[in-house]
Amino acid sequence: DAKTTQPNSMESNEEEPVHLPCNHSTISGTDYIHWYRQLPSQGPEYVIHGLTSNVNNRMASLAIAEDRKSSTLILHRATLRDAAVYYCILRGGGDMRFGAGTRLTVKP
Amino acid sequence: DGGITQSPKYLFRKEGQNVTLSCEQNLNHDAMYWYRQDPGQGLRLIYYSQIVNDFQKGDIAEGYSVSREKKESFPLTVTSAQKNPTAFYLCASSRVGPLTGGAGNQPQHFGDGTRLSIL
C-alpha cells in the first residue's frame, strides 16, 4: 500500500482556519484519500474522503493537488473540540493502514 | 442509531488466560476489521473479514484469533500466545471489503474501543 507523510503536530488558535497537510507521492490512480480523526480514548471518526476533486462536507474541506501527490484537510474555524489526532490514509484495493497522524492542539 | 458496539470498555487478563473482545455492528456492512493501537502510535491491522465465514490475517495476527459466524458480529480472542497484549483494541466495519471493487470509496466506521490490560 502507498504511504502518507504528515507532520507530527500542529497548533492552531480557536476560531481560526487550520490546514493539515499530507504527502502521498506514491499514490496510485485508484487510491482514494481518506481523513479520520481520533479523540483521546475513542475510536477514529471519519471526516472526509476524495479521489481527484476537492470535497466539502459539514465537518471539513479536502483540497487535493492536481497531481494527487498531496492533499490538505481544511477546518474552517477550529474549535476546542477539534483537538485530536488527524490521520490521512490512502485506500484502494487493499486494507487501510494508519500512520501516527498529526496531533492538532487548539489554543483558546 | 446505527453503529458499532464494542464490549467491554475495559478488560483485564491474567497470565496464561484467553480473553474475547466483542464487536457488533448494525450497519449491515459486509466487512469488519480489528486493529490494535499502542500508546502514541497509529493503528495496526490484526484481522479483517470481507464476508461471513471468511477472514484474513493482517499485519500482526500472531497470538490472536477471530470468527465471523454472523454478519453483524466479529469477536476477537487474545490468546495466551500473545505475550504483550496490553493495548487499545478497535473494531471497524465498511460497506464492502478491501478487496472488493469500489472499496476505496467506502469509509470505515469505528467502535469506541476496548482497553486490555494485564493483571
gemmi code that builds the backbone of each chain (N, CA, C; Angstrom):
import gemmi

chains = {
    "A": [
        ("ASP", (0.834, -1.202, 0.000), (0.000, 0.000, 0.000), (0.866, 1.248, 0.000)),
        ("ALA", (0.393, 2.296, -0.687), (1.111, 3.554, -0.686), (1.089, 4.136, 0.714)),
        ("LYS", (2.097, 4.973, 1.014), (2.202, 5.530, 2.359), (1.948, 7.024, 2.322)),
        ("THR", (1.641, 7.567, 3.486), (1.434, 9.002, 3.622), (2.407, 9.564, 4.630)),
        ("THR", (2.701, 10.855, 4.497), (3.581, 11.562, 5.417), (2.859, 12.788, 5.941)),
        ("GLN", (2.796, 12.894, 7.280), (2.128, 14.011, 7.921), (3.046, 14.600, 8.996)),
        ("PRO", (2.909, 15.893, 9.294), (3.678, 16.447, 10.424), (3.205, 15.808, 11.723)),
        ("ASN", (4.119, 15.671, 12.664), (3.758, 15.036, 13.936), (2.736, 15.850, 14.717)),
        ("SER", (2.874, 17.168, 14.678), (1.977, 18.001, 15.475), (1.801, 19.364, 14.823)),
        ("MET", (0.666, 19.997, 15.130), (0.376, 21.349, 14.691), (-0.423, 22.041, 15.774)),
        ("GLU", (-0.327, 23.374, 15.790), (-1.100, 24.166, 16.727), (-1.963, 25.159, 15.975)),
        ("SER", (-3.083, 25.475, 16.561), (-3.973, 26.461, 15.967), (-4.636, 27.249, 17.082)),
        ("ASN", (-5.082, 28.447, 16.736), (-5.879, 29.223, 17.668), (-7.350, 28.972, 17.392)),
        ("GLU", (-8.122, 29.015, 18.454), (-9.559, 28.827, 18.313), (-10.141, 29.873, 17.366)),
        ("GLU", (-11.127, 29.470, 16.599), (-11.839, 30.342, 15.660), (-11.051, 30.614, 14.377)),
        ("GLU", (-9.815, 30.133, 14.270), (-9.031, 30.354, 13.052), (-9.045, 29.106, 12.171)),
        ("PRO", (-8.806, 29.262, 10.860), (-8.753, 28.086, 9.989), (-7.489, 27.271, 10.237)),
        ("VAL", (-7.582, 25.983, 9.965), (-6.446, 25.067, 10.119), (-6.272, 24.296, 8.820)),
        ("HIS", (-5.035, 24.236, 8.367), (-4.711, 23.472, 7.155), (-3.760, 22.337, 7.544)),
        ("LEU", (-4.234, 21.127, 7.455), (-3.444, 19.952, 7.818), (-2.938, 19.290, 6.540)),
        ("PRO", (-1.605, 19.259, 6.340), (-1.077, 18.714, 5.093), (-0.819, 17.212, 5.148)),
        ("CYS", (-0.811, 16.605, 3.966), (-0.489, 15.181, 3.845), (0.194, 14.962, 2.495)),
        ("ASN", (1.325, 14.304, 2.512), (2.023, 13.952, 1.276), (1.837, 12.477, 0.981)),
        ("HIS", (1.558, 12.187, -0.266), (1.380, 10.786, -0.691), (1.894, 10.657, -2.113)),
        ("SER", (3.208, 10.734, -2.250), (3.833, 10.825, -3.570), (3.705, 9.540, -4.383)),
        ("THR", (3.459, 8.393, -3.736), (3.363, 7.129, -4.473), (1.921, 6.677, -4.642)),
        ("ILE", (0.990, 7.590, -4.551), (-0.432, 7.254, -4.681), (-0.708, 6.662, -6.066)),
        ("SER", (-1.580, 5.645, -6.106), (-1.947, 5.065, -7.400), (-3.231, 5.721, -7.895)),
        ("GLY", (-3.528, 5.499, -9.162), (-4.680, 6.159, -9.762), (-6.011, 5.795, -9.149)),
        ("THR", (-6.091, 4.638, -8.487), (-7.362, 4.197, -7.898), (-7.441, 4.432, -6.402)),
        ("ASP", (-6.402, 4.990, -5.801), (-6.418, 5.240, -4.349), (-7.266, 6.455, -4.017)),
        ("TYR", (-8.176, 6.277, -3.064), (-8.910, 7.399, -2.505), (-8.133, 7.941, -1.300)),
        ("ILE", (-8.246, 9.231, -1.059), (-7.610, 9.876, 0.091), (-8.673, 10.037, 1.179)),
        ("HIS", (-8.416, 9.402, 2.318), (-9.362, 9.457, 3.439), (-8.727, 10.214, 4.591)),
        ("TRP", (-9.555, 10.921, 5.347), (-9.117, 11.560, 6.592), (-10.029, 11.109, 7.733)),
        ("TYR", (-9.373, 10.774, 8.831), (-10.064, 10.418, 10.064), (-9.475, 11.231, 11.192)),
        ("ARG", (-10.214, 11.362, 12.299), (-9.635, 11.975, 13.473), (-9.991, 11.137, 14.693)),
        ("GLN", (-9.111, 11.210, 15.686), (-9.291, 10.395, 16.879), (-9.114, 11.257, 18.119)),
        ("LEU", (-10.163, 11.299, 18.937), (-10.087, 11.966, 20.223), (-9.547, 10.977, 21.251)),
        ("PRO", (-9.005, 11.459, 22.360), (-8.426, 10.556, 23.362), (-9.412, 9.490, 23.829)),
        ("SER", (-8.941, 8.262, 23.864), (-9.706, 7.114, 24.362), (-10.979, 6.844, 23.559)),
        ("GLN", (-10.990, 7.267, 22.299), (-12.124, 6.967, 21.426), (-11.616, 6.342, 20.127)),
        ("GLY", (-12.539, 5.745, 19.395), (-12.175, 5.218, 18.094), (-12.083, 6.334, 17.075)),
        ("PRO", (-11.354, 6.120, 15.977), (-11.284, 7.141, 14.927), (-12.662, 7.452, 14.367)),
        ("GLU", (-12.812, 8.686, 13.952), (-14.062, 9.176, 13.369), (-13.793, 9.601, 11.930)),
        ("TYR", (-14.609, 9.120, 11.009), (-14.460, 9.510, 9.609), (-14.704, 11.010, 9.450)),
        ("VAL", (-13.841, 11.670, 8.672), (-14.011, 13.101, 8.433), (-14.443, 13.362, 6.992)),
        ("ILE", (-13.654, 12.878, 6.032), (-13.923, 13.199, 4.630), (-13.060, 12.314, 3.748)),
        ("HIS", (-13.446, 12.130, 2.500), (-12.567, 11.451, 1.559), (-12.824, 11.951, 0.146)),
        ("GLY", (-11.836, 11.732, -0.738), (-11.980, 12.158, -2.118), (-11.016, 11.425, -3.023)),
        ("LEU", (-11.221, 11.582, -4.321), (-10.371, 10.906, -5.309), (-9.532, 11.916, -6.082)),
        ("THR", (-10.188, 12.861, -6.747), (-9.448, 13.851, -7.540), (-9.907, 15.277, -7.259)),
        ("SER", (-11.194, 15.449, -7.153), (-11.738, 16.802, -6.968), (-11.774, 17.169, -5.494)),
        ("ASN", (-11.754, 18.467, -5.235), (-11.915, 18.956, -3.865), (-13.300, 18.577, -3.350)),
        ("VAL", (-13.376, 18.325, -2.056), (-14.617, 17.858, -1.443), (-14.941, 18.724, -0.238)),
        ("ASN", (-16.209, 18.942, -0.015), (-16.652, 19.680, 1.165), (-17.742, 18.898, 1.870)),
        ("ASN", (-17.742, 18.921, 3.184), (-18.878, 18.430, 3.949), (-19.020, 19.292, 5.187)),
        ("ARG", (-19.934, 18.912, 6.077), (-20.230, 19.770, 7.217), (-19.064, 19.862, 8.186)),
        ("MET", (-18.149, 18.901, 8.129), (-17.038, 18.895, 9.084), (-15.828, 19.643, 8.558)),
        ("ALA", (-15.531, 19.490, 7.254), (-14.259, 19.987, 6.747), (-14.289, 20.063, 5.223)),
        ("SER", (-13.182, 20.542, 4.677), (-12.955, 20.519, 3.231), (-11.671, 19.765, 2.952)),
        ("LEU", (-11.627, 19.122, 1.805), (-10.436, 18.389, 1.378), (-9.976, 18.971, 0.056)),
        ("ALA", (-8.746, 19.491, 0.061), (-8.158, 20.030, -1.152), (-7.115, 19.044, -1.651)),
        ("ILE", (-7.263, 18.600, -2.896), (-6.371, 17.603, -3.472), (-5.552, 18.251, -4.575)),
        ("ALA", (-4.230, 18.094, -4.514), (-3.366, 18.663, -5.537), (-3.671, 18.066, -6.895)),
        ("GLU", (-3.379, 18.818, -7.923), (-3.700, 18.378, -9.282), (-2.984, 17.064, -9.625)),
        ("ASP", (-1.748, 16.896, -9.137), (-1.009, 15.654, -9.402), (-1.322, 14.563, -8.372)),
        ("ARG", (-2.177, 14.878, -7.429), (-2.650, 13.967, -6.378), (-1.546, 13.493, -5.440)),
        ("LYS", (-0.395, 14.116, -5.472), (0.692, 13.675, -4.601), (0.621, 14.319, -3.227)),
        ("SER", (-0.309, 15.187, -3.017), (-0.503, 15.774, -1.697), (-1.957, 16.218, -1.554)),
        ("SER", (-2.360, 16.388, -0.304), (-3.700, 16.878, -0.039), (-3.671, 17.681, 1.262)),
        ("THR", (-4.727, 18.447, 1.476), (-4.817, 19.270, 2.684), (-6.222, 19.181, 3.244)),
        ("LEU", (-6.308, 18.881, 4.509), (-7.590, 18.916, 5.213), (-7.755, 20.306, 5.801)),
        ("ILE", (-8.889, 20.922, 5.531), (-9.113, 22.285, 5.987), (-10.279, 22.304, 6.986)),
        ("LEU", (-9.974, 22.763, 8.195), (-11.021, 23.033, 9.183), (-11.221, 24.535, 9.151)),
        ("HIS", (-12.410, 24.977, 8.818), (-12.601, 26.394, 8.506), (-12.531, 27.282, 9.742)),
        ("ARG", (-13.013, 26.801, 10.868), (-12.930, 27.556, 12.122), (-12.691, 26.559, 13.250)),
        ("ALA", (-11.468, 26.479, 13.696), (-11.123, 25.484, 14.706), (-11.827, 25.783, 16.027)),
        ("THR", (-12.324, 24.738, 16.652), (-12.871, 24.843, 17.998), (-12.061, 23.927, 18.912)),
        ("LEU", (-12.262, 24.093, 20.204), (-11.524, 23.258, 21.147), (-11.845, 21.784, 20.937)),
        ("ARG", (-13.050, 21.510, 20.441), (-13.449, 20.112, 20.213), (-12.748, 19.498, 19.005)),
        ("ASP", (-12.058, 20.322, 18.230), (-11.321, 19.789, 17.078), (-9.930, 19.287, 17.460)),
        ("ALA", (-9.539, 19.474, 18.705), (-8.245, 18.970, 19.158), (-8.273, 17.444, 19.139)),
        ("ALA", (-7.403, 16.862, 18.312), (-7.433, 15.414, 18.096), (-6.197, 15.025, 17.287)),
        ("VAL", (-6.041, 13.722, 17.055), (-5.036, 13.236, 16.116), (-5.738, 13.009, 14.784)),
        ("TYR", (-5.190, 13.598, 13.725), (-5.776, 13.507, 12.398), (-4.936, 12.574, 11.528)),
        ("TYR", (-5.605, 11.588, 10.937), (-4.936, 10.599, 10.105), (-5.327, 10.789, 8.641)),
        ("CYS", (-4.317, 10.792, 7.801), (-4.506, 10.808, 6.349), (-4.157, 9.413, 5.840)),
        ("ILE", (-5.076, 8.784, 5.118), (-4.896, 7.394, 4.715), (-5.261, 7.238, 3.252)),
        ("LEU", (-4.553, 6.377, 2.565), (-4.910, 6.037, 1.193), (-5.642, 4.709, 1.206)),
        ("ARG", (-6.747, 4.650, 0.481), (-7.490, 3.402, 0.439), (-7.792, 3.054, -1.009)),
        ("GLY", (-7.263, 1.899, -1.446), (-7.504, 1.456, -2.807), (-7.935, 0.011, -2.802)),
        ("GLY", (-7.116, -0.860, -3.320), (-7.504, -2.257, -3.407), (-7.146, -3.088, -2.210)),
        ("GLY", (-6.488, -2.534, -1.238), (-6.094, -3.318, -0.071), (-6.702, -2.763, 1.189)),
        ("ASP", (-6.152, -3.171, 2.305), (-6.705, -2.690, 3.564), (-6.157, -1.303, 3.907)),
        ("MET", (-6.608, -0.797, 4.999), (-6.208, 0.547, 5.409), (-5.112, 0.464, 6.450)),
        ("ARG", (-4.072, 1.218, 6.275), (-3.027, 1.323, 7.277), (-2.994, 2.747, 7.797)),
        ("PHE", (-2.883, 2.876, 9.106), (-2.836, 4.185, 9.743), (-1.430, 4.480, 10.228)),
        ("GLY", (-0.902, 5.642, 9.854), (0.368, 6.095, 10.412), (0.127, 6.739, 11.764)),
        ("ALA", (1.087, 7.511, 12.238), (0.976, 8.141, 13.555), (0.104, 9.382, 13.524)),
        ("GLY", (-0.170, 9.944, 12.342), (-1.059, 11.088, 12.230), (-0.451, 12.389, 12.712)),
        ("THR", (-1.271, 13.455, 12.683), (-0.896, 14.784, 13.161), (-1.715, 15.107, 14.406)),
        ("ARG", (-1.030, 15.430, 15.486), (-1.734, 15.823, 16.710), (-2.009, 17.315, 16.638)),
        ("LEU", (-3.282, 17.693, 16.565), (-3.681, 19.091, 16.486), (-4.044, 19.604, 17.878)),
        ("THR", (-3.364, 20.679, 18.271), (-3.681, 21.361, 19.518), (-4.377, 22.666, 19.174)),
        ("VAL", (-5.490, 22.946, 19.824), (-6.228, 24.182, 19.594), (-6.168, 25.020, 20.859)),
        ("LYS", (-5.626, 26.219, 20.704), (-5.447, 27.112, 21.857), (-6.605, 28.099, 21.934)),
        ("PRO", (-7.140, 28.299, 23.156), (-8.268, 29.240, 23.291), (-7.812, 30.685, 23.125)),
    ],
    "B": [
        ("ASP", (-29.937, 4.287, 16.490), (-28.844, 4.751, 15.636), (-27.971, 3.586, 15.228)),
        ("GLY", (-27.544, 3.568, 13.942), (-26.648, 2.526, 13.507), (-25.245, 2.808, 13.973)),
        ("GLY", (-24.511, 1.704, 14.233), (-23.142, 1.908, 14.676), (-22.479, 0.615, 15.058)),
        ("ILE", (-21.319, 0.753, 15.685), (-20.523, -0.385, 16.128), (-20.409, -0.346, 17.640)),
        ("THR", (-20.689, -1.478, 18.258), (-20.621, -1.586, 19.708), (-19.517, -2.547, 20.101)),
        ("GLN", (-18.584, -2.052, 20.894), (-17.519, -2.901, 21.418), (-17.717, -3.067, 22.922)),
        ("SER", (-17.488, -4.291, 23.382), (-17.574, -4.525, 24.822), (-16.579, -5.598, 25.234)),
        ("PRO", (-16.092, -5.530, 26.486), (-16.299, -4.433, 27.420), (-15.423, -3.243, 27.074)),
        ("LYS", (-15.586, -2.155, 27.780), (-14.758, -0.978, 27.549), (-13.360, -1.188, 28.129)),
        ("TYR", (-13.295, -1.868, 29.280), (-12.028, -2.205, 29.917), (-12.018, -3.696, 30.210)),
        ("LEU", (-10.852, -4.314, 30.047), (-10.732, -5.754, 30.260), (-9.357, -6.049, 30.835)),
        ("PHE", (-9.337, -6.978, 31.778), (-8.076, -7.353, 32.403), (-7.834, -8.834, 32.170)),
        ("ARG", (-6.604, -9.164, 31.851), (-6.257, -10.558, 31.562), (-5.178, -11.038, 32.519)),
        ("LYS", (-5.392, -12.245, 32.993), (-4.365, -12.865, 33.825), (-3.382, -13.602, 32.919)),
        ("GLU", (-2.220, -13.859, 33.422), (-1.213, -14.602, 32.666), (-1.770, -15.962, 32.255)),
        ("GLY", (-1.552, -16.349, 30.994), (-1.981, -17.651, 30.517), (-3.454, -17.759, 30.183)),
        ("GLN", (-4.165, -16.663, 30.230), (-5.609, -16.686, 30.013), (-5.951, -16.175, 28.620)),
        ("ASN", (-6.953, -16.796, 28.008), (-7.505, -16.253, 26.770), (-8.655, -15.311, 27.131)),
        ("VAL", (-8.786, -14.226, 26.395), (-9.926, -13.328, 26.588), (-10.526, -12.997, 25.231)),
        ("THR", (-11.843, -12.759, 25.222), (-12.536, -12.463, 23.969), (-13.158, -11.081, 24.032)),
        ("LEU", (-12.881, -10.288, 22.992), (-13.439, -8.955, 22.859), (-14.597, -9.011, 21.871)),
        ("SER", (-15.679, -8.361, 22.243), (-16.884, -8.407, 21.415), (-16.966, -7.197, 20.493)),
        ("CYS", (-17.465, -7.421, 19.280), (-17.729, -6.344, 18.333), (-19.004, -6.675, 17.570)),
        ("GLU", (-19.983, -5.788, 17.647), (-21.260, -5.965, 16.966), (-21.561, -4.715, 16.145)),
        ("GLN", (-22.081, -4.919, 14.915), (-22.468, -3.773, 14.095), (-23.874, -3.979, 13.548)),
        ("ASN", (-24.630, -2.898, 13.470), (-25.983, -2.950, 12.900), (-26.083, -2.062, 11.674)),
        ("LEU", (-24.954, -1.923, 10.968), (-24.892, -1.098, 9.761), (-25.115, -1.917, 8.498)),
        ("ASN", (-25.277, -3.227, 8.646), (-25.429, -4.138, 7.512), (-24.207, -4.117, 6.596)),
        ("HIS", (-23.041, -3.888, 7.199), (-21.801, -3.874, 6.431), (-21.267, -5.279, 6.230)),
        ("ASP", (-20.674, -5.508, 5.048), (-20.106, -6.823, 4.765), (-18.775, -7.036, 5.486)),
        ("ALA", (-17.952, -5.989, 5.543), (-16.581, -6.145, 6.027), (-16.424, -5.647, 7.458)),
        ("MET", (-15.596, -6.362, 8.204), (-15.268, -5.952, 9.564), (-13.776, -6.123, 9.796)),
        ("TYR", (-13.238, -5.344, 10.747), (-11.788, -5.263, 10.972), (-11.491, -5.192, 12.469)),
        ("TRP", (-10.308, -5.681, 12.839), (-9.766, -5.465, 14.172), (-8.392, -4.816, 14.045)),
        ("TYR", (-8.217, -3.746, 14.853), (-6.952, -3.038, 14.914), (-6.447, -3.022, 16.351)),
        ("ARG", (-5.144, -2.892, 16.472), (-4.512, -2.693, 17.770), (-3.814, -1.342, 17.749)),
        ("GLN", (-3.925, -0.604, 18.875), (-3.252, 0.689, 18.973), (-2.460, 0.742, 20.277)),
        ("ASP", (-1.171, 0.993, 20.167), (-0.309, 1.178, 21.327), (-0.147, 2.679, 21.583)),
        ("PRO", (0.193, 3.059, 22.806), (0.253, 4.495, 23.151), (1.100, 5.312, 22.187)),
        ("GLY", (0.521, 6.410, 21.693), (1.240, 7.308, 20.801), (1.464, 6.778, 19.401)),
        ("GLN", (0.862, 5.637, 19.096), (1.079, 5.020, 17.786), (-0.189, 5.054, 16.947)),
        ("GLY", (-0.019, 4.732, 15.670), (-1.183, 4.581, 14.801), (-1.822, 3.218, 14.999)),
        ("LEU", (-2.763, 2.882, 14.147), (-3.481, 1.612, 14.249), (-2.809, 0.562, 13.390)),
        ("ARG", (-2.700, -0.650, 13.921), (-2.154, -1.767, 13.155), (-3.229, -2.841, 12.984)),
        ("LEU", (-3.323, -3.369, 11.780), (-4.386, -4.301, 11.435), (-4.064, -5.700, 11.954)),
        ("ILE", (-5.013, -6.292, 12.688), (-4.842, -7.650, 13.212), (-5.487, -8.669, 12.270)),
        ("TYR", (-6.767, -8.531, 12.031), (-7.528, -9.398, 11.140), (-8.604, -8.562, 10.456)),
        ("TYR", (-9.053, -9.048, 9.300), (-10.233, -8.475, 8.698), (-11.068, -9.585, 8.057)),
        ("SER", (-12.335, -9.267, 7.850), (-13.270, -10.227, 7.258), (-14.071, -9.511, 6.193)),
        ("GLN", (-14.097, -10.081, 5.010), (-14.839, -9.456, 3.904), (-16.296, -9.899, 3.889)),
        ("ILE", (-16.540, -11.145, 4.290), (-17.903, -11.676, 4.333), (-17.988, -12.707, 5.446)),
        ("VAL", (-19.188, -13.170, 5.720), (-19.407, -14.195, 6.734), (-18.591, -15.441, 6.402)),
        ("ASN", (-18.033, -16.038, 7.447), (-17.234, -17.274, 7.351), (-15.930, -17.093, 6.595)),
        ("ASP", (-15.511, -15.860, 6.426), (-14.221, -15.576, 5.803), (-13.474, -14.566, 6.647)),
        ("PHE", (-12.158, -14.780, 6.824), (-11.334, -13.763, 7.464), (-9.889, -13.946, 7.014)),
        ("GLN", (-9.159, -12.835, 7.049), (-7.785, -12.821, 6.577), (-6.876, -12.201, 7.634)),
        ("LYS", (-5.649, -12.690, 7.720), (-4.685, -12.114, 8.654), (-4.258, -10.729, 8.188)),
        ("GLY", (-4.043, -9.868, 9.174), (-3.464, -8.568, 8.897), (-1.981, -8.586, 9.183)),
        ("ASP", (-1.457, -7.441, 9.599), (-0.016, -7.318, 9.803), (0.482, -7.956, 11.095)),
        ("ILE", (-0.390, -8.090, 12.099), (0.079, -8.563, 13.416), (-0.880, -9.616, 13.976)),
        ("ALA", (-1.178, -10.657, 13.210), (-2.184, -11.648, 13.602), (-1.690, -12.652, 14.649)),
        ("GLU", (-0.408, -12.791, 14.842), (0.104, -13.818, 15.755), (-0.375, -13.584, 17.180)),
        ("GLY", (-0.933, -14.645, 17.781), (-1.429, -14.542, 19.147), (-2.890, -14.124, 19.240)),
        ("TYR", (-3.544, -13.956, 18.096), (-4.952, -13.567, 18.038), (-5.734, -14.558, 17.187)),
        ("SER", (-7.033, -14.668, 17.445), (-7.907, -15.454, 16.579), (-9.253, -14.748, 16.471)),
        ("VAL", (-9.962, -15.019, 15.372), (-11.260, -14.392, 15.141), (-12.221, -15.426, 14.579)),
        ("SER", (-13.500, -15.067, 14.557), (-14.520, -15.853, 13.872), (-15.523, -14.876, 13.267)),
        ("ARG", (-16.221, -15.338, 12.236), (-17.254, -14.485, 11.626), (-18.419, -15.404, 11.224)),
        ("GLU", (-19.173, -15.802, 12.235), (-20.310, -16.702, 12.011), (-21.572, -15.949, 11.634)),
        ("LYS", (-21.648, -14.696, 12.004), (-22.798, -13.857, 11.672), (-22.303, -12.550, 11.071)),
        ("LYS", (-23.084, -11.969, 10.212), (-22.680, -10.741, 9.524), (-22.412, -9.620, 10.523)),
        ("GLU", (-23.208, -9.569, 11.585), (-23.119, -8.435, 12.492), (-22.082, -8.586, 13.593)),
        ("SER", (-21.412, -9.741, 13.677), (-20.535, -10.000, 14.811), (-19.158, -10.461, 14.367)),
        ("PHE", (-18.107, -9.945, 15.038), (-16.726, -10.293, 14.662), (-15.886, -10.291, 15.936)),
        ("PRO", (-16.010, -11.312, 16.783), (-15.267, -11.322, 18.047), (-13.780, -11.612, 17.855)),
        ("LEU", (-12.979, -11.017, 18.696), (-11.526, -11.205, 18.682), (-11.095, -11.878, 19.978)),
        ("THR", (-10.360, -12.985, 19.856), (-9.798, -13.647, 21.030), (-8.310, -13.350, 21.111)),
        ("VAL", (-7.905, -12.848, 22.264), (-6.493, -12.614, 22.537), (-6.009, -13.834, 23.308)),
        ("THR", (-5.173, -14.633, 22.697), (-4.768, -15.893, 23.319), (-3.552, -15.691, 24.219)),
        ("SER", (-3.247, -16.737, 24.983), (-2.093, -16.681, 25.878), (-0.786, -16.603, 25.093)),
        ("ALA", (-0.846, -16.906, 23.802), (0.351, -16.822, 22.958), (0.745, -15.376, 22.657)),
        ("GLN", (-0.169, -14.450, 22.876), (0.121, -13.027, 22.660), (0.813, -12.520, 23.925)),
        ("LYS", (2.116, -12.337, 23.859), (2.906, -12.038, 25.055), (2.818, -10.598, 25.518)),
        ("ASN", (2.391, -9.721, 24.657), (2.293, -8.315, 25.027), (0.922, -7.781, 24.632)),
        ("PRO", (-0.135, -8.232, 25.300), (-1.485, -7.892, 24.843), (-1.983, -6.533, 25.302)),
        ("THR", (-1.280, -5.868, 26.195), (-1.752, -4.585, 26.703), (-1.801, -3.566, 25.585)),
        ("ALA", (-3.014, -3.100, 25.254), (-3.207, -2.171, 24.143), (-4.668, -1.738, 24.103)),
        ("PHE", (-4.937, -0.842, 23.188), (-6.293, -0.368, 22.905), (-6.724, -1.059, 21.617)),
        ("TYR", (-7.845, -1.804, 21.672), (-8.299, -2.581, 20.523), (-9.524, -1.932, 19.903)),
        ("LEU", (-9.460, -1.766, 18.596), (-10.523, -1.081, 17.874), (-11.112, -1.986, 16.794)),
        ("CYS", (-12.427, -1.999, 16.744), (-13.161, -2.747, 15.728), (-13.742, -1.751, 14.736)),
        ("ALA", (-13.795, -2.125, 13.481), (-14.337, -1.246, 12.453), (-15.128, -2.059, 11.443)),
        ("SER", (-15.940, -1.372, 10.652), (-16.662, -2.029, 9.572), (-16.702, -1.105, 8.368)),
        ("SER", (-16.944, -1.702, 7.203), (-17.166, -0.910, 5.996), (-18.162, -1.644, 5.117)),
        ("ARG", (-18.797, -0.925, 4.231), (-19.865, -1.496, 3.419), (-19.383, -2.694, 2.618)),
        ("VAL", (-18.179, -2.563, 2.031), (-17.595, -3.687, 1.298), (-16.173, -3.899, 1.781)),
        ("GLY", (-15.631, -5.074, 1.478), (-14.295, -5.397, 1.936), (-13.220, -4.738, 1.102)),
        ("PRO", (-11.988, -4.744, 1.622), (-10.891, -4.028, 0.965), (-10.516, -4.584, -0.403)),
        ("LEU", (-10.882, -5.815, -0.695), (-10.525, -6.409, -1.986), (-11.690, -6.381, -2.968)),
        ("THR", (-12.762, -5.706, -2.602), (-13.940, -5.604, -3.460), (-13.853, -4.340, -4.298)),
        ("GLY", (-14.319, -4.404, -5.527), (-14.307, -3.222, -6.379), (-15.037, -2.067, -5.721)),
        ("GLY", (-14.429, -0.891, -5.784), (-15.044, 0.272, -5.172), (-14.786, 0.421, -3.700)),
        ("ALA", (-13.936, -0.433, -3.146), (-13.689, -0.388, -1.709), (-13.087, 0.932, -1.270)),
        ("GLY", (-12.268, 1.520, -2.150), (-11.614, 2.769, -1.775), (-12.581, 3.903, -1.526)),
        ("ASN", (-13.781, 3.789, -2.052), (-14.773, 4.855, -1.918), (-15.665, 4.665, -0.690)),
        ("GLN", (-15.339, 3.682, 0.128), (-16.156, 3.392, 1.298), (-15.409, 3.726, 2.573)),
        ("PRO", (-15.942, 4.611, 3.411), (-15.281, 4.900, 4.682), (-15.446, 3.745, 5.661)),
        ("GLN", (-14.576, 3.711, 6.645), (-14.699, 2.770, 7.750), (-15.384, 3.460, 8.932)),
        ("HIS", (-16.151, 2.665, 9.663), (-16.805, 3.150, 10.874), (-16.203, 2.387, 12.049)),
        ("PHE", (-15.856, 3.110, 13.115), (-15.158, 2.514, 14.241), (-16.006, 2.484, 15.495)),
        ("GLY", (-15.738, 1.481, 16.341), (-16.302, 1.460, 17.674), (-15.466, 2.315, 18.603)),
        ("ASP", (-15.845, 2.351, 19.877), (-15.141, 3.169, 20.853), (-14.001, 2.442, 21.556)),
        ("GLY", (-13.751, 1.193, 21.165), (-12.564, 0.507, 21.633), (-12.710, -0.238, 22.938)),
        ("THR", (-11.806, -1.201, 23.120), (-11.655, -1.930, 24.383), (-10.205, -1.792, 24.821)),
        ("ARG", (-10.029, -1.386, 26.068), (-8.660, -1.249, 26.597), (-8.347, -2.499, 27.407)),
        ("LEU", (-7.340, -3.244, 26.950), (-6.957, -4.507, 27.586), (-5.667, -4.314, 28.378)),
        ("SER", (-5.683, -4.786, 29.612), (-4.500, -4.695, 30.465), (-4.202, -6.048, 31.093)),
        ("ILE", (-2.953, -6.224, 31.483), (-2.518, -7.460, 32.144), (-2.531, -7.273, 33.649)),
        ("LEU", (-3.104, -8.281, 34.348), (-3.098, -8.206, 35.814), (-1.747, -8.679, 36.343)),
    ],
}
model = gemmi.Model(1)
for chain_id, residues in chains.items():
    chain = gemmi.Chain(chain_id)
    for i, (resn, *xyz) in enumerate(residues, 1):
        res = gemmi.Residue()
        res.name, res.seqid = resn, gemmi.SeqId(i, " ")
        for name, pos in zip(("N", "CA", "C"), xyz):
            atom = gemmi.Atom()
            atom.name, atom.element = name, gemmi.Element(name[0])
            atom.pos, atom.b_iso = gemmi.Position(*pos), 0.0
            res.add_atom(atom)
        chain.add_residue(res)
    model.add_chain(chain)
structure = gemmi.Structure()
structure.add_model(model)
structure.setup_entities()
